[in-house]
């Protein structure tokens, strides 16, 4: 078990290119966020090689405001890996807002007699508020469809329709078919055709993040999978956002007092 999981502080790494409108590149604003994390002693998950992680925090900012001092892990082997990594991906929440940034070339340091890491001030920060990841339940009357295309060793293609339960800018929740396909956390499907009503179908990549056993209304056990988009085409994110806004507008017009 890594240091992060002991603290129950698991975060998912997102692709900033999928959220270009929410990437901060202004140095003054980035510095302001780092100072806020320092003042509030905000805990972060620092990922090594995008998988293993440890809990850290900003311990200080250099006088020239070019370098951050980060806390290390109690695990010496993790510190060794972090110090030899080409970069760390840091993910946290500050005042309920998700922040993610990459820092290059960590270097061993000492802060008040304790081991630490020095990293350069990040060049950009992904800043996502909760509403950017709002999950919209997919209504049957205006449903999103998803077809996963599987290719076997002989090069034969098999198309498997999957029911989409909800959708957000970050991914979809789907109902796993009982026999057609196996799902497990970390599994990737690179050829998925997602069709949003009144939009052109888009081929996207999905990564399974979690699985949940749930019961249907009839009491039958079913399996629900939470999947994230990765390497997502930018045009597709705009389609998702338009769809969510449209469903919300339709819902509000049906509510009383409208």
C-alpha positions as CSV (number, residue, x, y, z in Angstrom):
1,X,0.0,0.0,0.0
2,X,1.4,3.4,-0.9
3,X,1.6,6.4,1.4
4,X,-1.4,8.1,-0.2
5,X,-3.8,5.2,0.2
6,X,-3.0,4.9,3.9
7,X,-4.4,8.4,4.3
8,X,-7.5,7.6,2.1
9,X,-6.6,10.6,-0.2
10,X,-7.0,9.1,-3.6
11,X,-7.3,11.4,-6.6
12,X,-7.5,10.7,-10.3
13,X,-5.0,12.3,-12.7
14,X,-6.7,14.2,-15.5
15,X,-5.4,15.3,-18.9
16,X,-5.1,19.1,-18.8
17,X,-5.4,19.2,-22.6
18,X,-9.0,18.0,-22.3
19,X,-9.8,21.1,-20.2
20,X,-8.0,24.0,-22.0
21,X,-10.4,26.6,-20.6
22,X,-9.5,25.7,-17.0
23,X,-5.7,25.7,-17.2
24,X,-4.0,28.7,-15.5
25,X,-0.7,29.9,-16.9
26,X,-0.4,33.3,-15.4
27,X,2.6,33.2,-13.0
28,X,1.1,35.6,-10.5
29,X,-2.1,33.5,-10.2
30,X,-0.1,30.3,-9.9
31,X,2.0,31.8,-7.1
32,X,-1.1,33.0,-5.3
33,X,-2.5,29.4,-5.3
34,X,0.8,28.0,-4.1
35,X,0.9,30.6,-1.2
36,X,-2.7,29.7,-0.3
37,X,-1.7,26.0,-0.2
38,X,1.2,26.9,2.0
39,X,-0.9,29.1,4.4
40,X,-3.6,26.5,4.7
41,X,-1.2,23.5,4.9
42,X,-3.2,21.8,2.2
43,X,-2.4,18.1,1.7
44,X,-1.6,16.9,-1.8
45,X,-1.2,13.6,-3.6
46,X,2.1,13.6,-5.4
47,X,2.2,10.9,-8.2
48,X,5.4,9.3,-9.3
49,X,5.2,7.9,-12.9
50,X,1.4,8.5,-12.8
51,X,0.7,5.6,-10.5
52,X,2.5,5.4,-7.1
53,X,1.9,8.4,-4.9
54,X,2.5,9.9,-1.5
55,X,0.9,12.6,0.6
56,X,2.8,15.9,0.6
57,X,2.3,19.6,1.2
58,X,3.9,22.9,0.3
59,X,6.4,23.7,3.1
60,X,7.8,26.9,1.7
61,X,8.4,29.1,-1.3
62,X,11.9,30.5,-2.0
63,X,12.7,34.2,-1.7
64,X,12.9,34.6,-5.5
65,X,9.5,32.8,-5.8
66,X,11.0,30.3,-8.3
67,X,11.1,27.2,-6.1
68,X,8.7,25.3,-3.9
69,X,9.7,23.1,-1.0
70,X,7.6,20.0,-0.7
71,X,7.3,17.6,2.2
72,X,8.5,14.0,1.8
73,X,7.0,10.6,2.7
74,X,7.9,8.5,5.8
75,X,8.6,5.8,3.2
76,X,12.3,6.0,2.3
77,X,11.8,4.0,-0.9
78,X,9.1,6.5,-2.1
79,X,11.4,9.4,-1.4
80,X,14.2,7.7,-3.4
81,X,11.8,7.3,-6.4
82,X,10.5,10.8,-6.1
83,X,14.0,12.3,-6.0
84,X,14.9,10.3,-9.2
85,X,11.7,11.0,-11.0
86,X,11.6,13.4,-14.0
87,X,8.4,14.9,-12.7
88,X,5.7,14.7,-10.1
89,X,2.0,15.3,-10.7
90,X,0.4,16.9,-7.7
91,X,-3.4,16.8,-7.1
92,X,-5.3,18.4,-4.3
93,X,-8.4,20.4,-3.3
94,X,-8.2,24.0,-2.2
95,X,-11.4,25.5,-0.7
96,X,-13.3,22.7,-2.5
97,X,-11.7,23.4,-5.9
98,X,-9.6,20.7,-7.5
99,X,-6.0,21.7,-8.5
100,X,-3.6,19.6,-10.5
101,X,-0.1,20.6,-11.6
102,X,3.2,19.0,-12.7
103,X,6.5,19.9,-11.3
104,X,9.8,18.8,-12.9
105,X,13.1,17.5,-11.7
106,X,12.5,17.1,-7.9
107,X,15.7,17.6,-5.9
108,X,16.5,16.4,-2.4
109,X,16.6,19.2,0.2
110,X,16.5,19.9,3.9
111,X,13.9,22.1,5.6
112,X,14.3,22.9,9.3
113,X,16.5,19.8,9.7
114,X,14.0,17.5,8.0
115,X,14.1,15.9,4.5
116,X,12.3,17.7,1.8
117,X,12.1,18.2,-2.0
118,X,12.8,21.3,-4.0
119,X,10.8,21.7,-7.2
120,X,10.3,24.6,-9.6
121,X,7.2,26.7,-9.5
122,X,4.7,24.9,-11.9
123,X,4.3,26.5,-15.3
124,X,0.5,25.8,-15.3
125,X,-2.2,24.6,-13.0
126,X,-5.4,22.9,-13.9
127,X,-8.2,24.4,-11.8
128,X,-11.6,22.7,-11.8
129,X,-14.5,23.6,-9.7
130,X,-17.1,21.1,-8.8
131,X,-19.6,22.3,-11.4
132,X,-17.1,21.6,-14.2
133,X,-17.4,17.9,-13.2
134,X,-21.1,17.9,-12.7
135,X,-22.5,14.5,-13.6
136,X,-25.7,14.6,-15.6
137,X,-28.0,11.5,-15.4
138,X,-28.8,10.4,-18.9
139,X,-32.6,10.4,-19.5
140,X,-33.9,7.5,-21.6
141,X,-35.8,9.9,-23.8
142,X,-32.6,11.8,-24.8
143,X,-30.0,9.1,-24.2
144,X,-26.3,9.1,-24.9
145,X,-25.2,5.8,-26.6
146,X,-21.8,4.1,-26.4
147,X,-20.4,1.3,-28.4
148,X,-17.2,-0.4,-27.4
149,X,-15.3,-1.9,-30.4
150,X,-13.2,-4.9,-29.5
151,X,-10.6,-6.3,-31.9
152,X,-9.4,-9.9,-31.4
153,X,-6.0,-11.3,-32.3
154,X,-7.3,-12.3,-35.7
155,X,-8.2,-8.6,-36.4
156,X,-11.9,-9.2,-36.2
157,X,-14.0,-6.4,-34.8
158,X,-16.9,-6.9,-32.4
159,X,-19.2,-4.0,-31.4
160,X,-20.7,-4.1,-28.0
161,X,-23.4,-1.5,-27.1
162,X,-23.2,-0.2,-23.5
163,X,-25.9,1.7,-21.7
164,X,-24.7,5.1,-20.4
165,X,-26.1,6.0,-17.0
166,X,-24.6,9.4,-16.5
167,X,-22.0,11.7,-18.1
168,X,-19.7,14.5,-17.2
169,X,-16.7,16.3,-18.7
170,X,-14.5,13.7,-17.1
171,X,-16.2,10.5,-18.0
172,X,-19.3,8.3,-18.0
173,X,-20.9,5.7,-15.8
174,X,-22.1,2.6,-17.6
175,X,-24.1,-0.5,-17.0
176,X,-21.7,-3.5,-17.5
177,X,-23.3,-6.2,-19.7
178,X,-23.5,-9.5,-17.9
179,X,-21.7,-11.6,-20.5
180,X,-20.5,-9.6,-23.5
181,X,-17.3,-8.0,-22.0
182,X,-15.1,-8.1,-18.9
183,X,-14.6,-4.8,-16.9
184,X,-11.9,-4.3,-14.3
185,X,-10.3,-1.2,-12.8
186,X,-7.4,0.2,-14.9
187,X,-8.7,-1.5,-18.0
188,X,-8.6,0.7,-21.1
189,X,-10.9,0.6,-24.2
190,X,-9.3,2.6,-27.0
191,X,-12.1,2.4,-29.5
192,X,-15.4,3.6,-28.1
193,X,-18.0,5.4,-30.2
194,X,-20.0,7.8,-28.1
195,X,-23.1,9.4,-29.7
196,X,-24.7,12.4,-28.1
197,X,-28.2,13.4,-29.4
198,X,-28.0,15.9,-32.3
199,X,-24.2,15.6,-32.4
200,X,-21.9,13.7,-34.7
201,X,-20.6,10.4,-33.1
202,X,-17.0,10.7,-31.7
203,X,-14.5,7.9,-31.1
204,X,-13.0,8.3,-27.5
205,X,-10.9,6.3,-25.2
206,X,-12.2,5.1,-21.8
207,X,-10.4,3.9,-18.7
208,X,-12.3,1.9,-16.0
209,X,-11.8,3.6,-12.7
210,X,-14.2,1.7,-10.4
211,X,-16.9,-0.9,-10.2
212,X,-20.0,-1.0,-8.0
213,X,-22.5,-3.8,-7.5
214,X,-26.0,-2.2,-7.5
215,X,-29.6,-3.6,-7.6
216,X,-32.0,-2.7,-10.4
217,X,-35.5,-1.5,-9.6
218,X,-36.7,-5.1,-10.0
219,X,-34.1,-6.2,-7.4
220,X,-31.7,-7.9,-9.9
221,X,-28.0,-7.4,-9.1
222,X,-26.1,-5.4,-11.8
223,X,-22.6,-4.0,-12.2
224,X,-22.0,-0.3,-12.7
225,X,-18.6,1.0,-14.0
226,X,-17.2,4.5,-13.6
227,X,-15.0,5.2,-16.6
228,X,-12.9,8.3,-17.3
229,X,-12.1,9.8,-20.7
230,X,-8.5,10.1,-21.6
231,X,-6.8,11.6,-24.7
232,X,-10.2,13.2,-25.2
233,X,-10.7,15.2,-28.4
234,X,-11.4,18.9,-27.4
235,X,-14.4,19.0,-29.7
236,X,-16.0,16.2,-27.7
237,X,-15.7,18.1,-24.4
238,X,-17.7,20.9,-25.9
239,X,-20.4,18.4,-27.1
240,X,-20.6,17.0,-23.5
241,X,-21.0,20.4,-22.0
242,X,-23.7,21.4,-24.5
243,X,-25.6,18.2,-23.8
244,X,-25.5,18.7,-20.0
245,X,-26.7,22.3,-20.4
246,X,-29.5,21.2,-22.7
247,X,-30.7,18.4,-20.3
248,X,-30.6,20.9,-17.4
249,X,-32.7,23.5,-19.4
250,X,-35.2,20.8,-20.4
251,X,-35.5,19.7,-16.8
252,X,-36.1,23.2,-15.5
253,X,-38.8,23.9,-18.0
254,X,-40.7,20.9,-16.7
255,X,-40.4,22.0,-13.0
256,X,-43.3,23.8,-11.3
257,X,-43.2,27.6,-11.3
258,X,-41.6,27.6,-14.8
